[in-house]
């Protein structure tokens, strides 16, 4: 529920910013996506609570072992997305 509340607060701010700046913003779509994501978080949390040991994700050492250049790839993505 905390995620959904934070999402609603952000969506309200984004809608106001878009309105002031004359930018199209589909608030209903954004709220729908946040609600669906919130529901999926609850489903995943319930599954985890039923079987916490069987749902672990790999740690970074295992990830790096499988994909040697993952750090560089992620850094490249971040740098590319933050170019102005």
N, C-alpha and C positions, 0 to 999 in steps of 0.2 A: 504494500500500500504506500510505503514511503516513496518508491520509485514513481508511482502514478501521480502522487501529489506534487512531487518535484517537476515531473513532466508537464502537468497542468499549469503550474506557475510559469515555466519557461514558454509554453505555447501561448499563454496570455501575453507575455512580454513580446514574443516574436510577432504575434498578430498586431499588437500596438505599433511596434517598430515598422512593420511592413505597411500598415495603414498610413502612418505619418510620412513615410518615404515613397508612397505610391507604388508599392511592389505587390504583385499578386501573391497571395499566401492562402493556401487551402487549409484553413484551421480545422475544419471537420475531418479531413483526411489525416492530418497530423494527430488529432485527438484519437481517431480510430486506431491508428498505428500504435500509439502509446498504450492504449487500452489492451490491444492484442498482445503487445510485448509484455505488458504487466501480467497478463494471464499466463503467458508462457513461462515467465519467471516463477510464478506460483506452482505450475505443473512441474518444472524442473526441481524446485525446492522440495516439493512433496516426494518426488522420486528419490532425491538424494536422502531425505530423512528415512525412507524405507530401506535403503541400501547404500549407506555412505561410503563403504569401502569399495564397492564395485563401480563407482562413478567418478573416480579420480581422473583428472586430466594430466597429461605428461608435464613434467617440470621443464625448465628452460634447458638444462643440461641434455636431456633426452631430445628436445627439439633441435638444439644446436648439433647434436650428434647425427640426427637424420638429415638436417639441412644446414650444411656448413656455413653458408653465406646469409643466413636468416637475419642477422644483426644488420648487415649492410643493406639487405633488401628493405627491411623496415625503416632504417634511417633514410634511405633514398625516397621511400614513399612519403615520409613525414616532411622531408625537405621540399619535395615536389609539390605537395599539397599546401605548403605554407609560403610559396612564392607569391609575391605581390606585384 
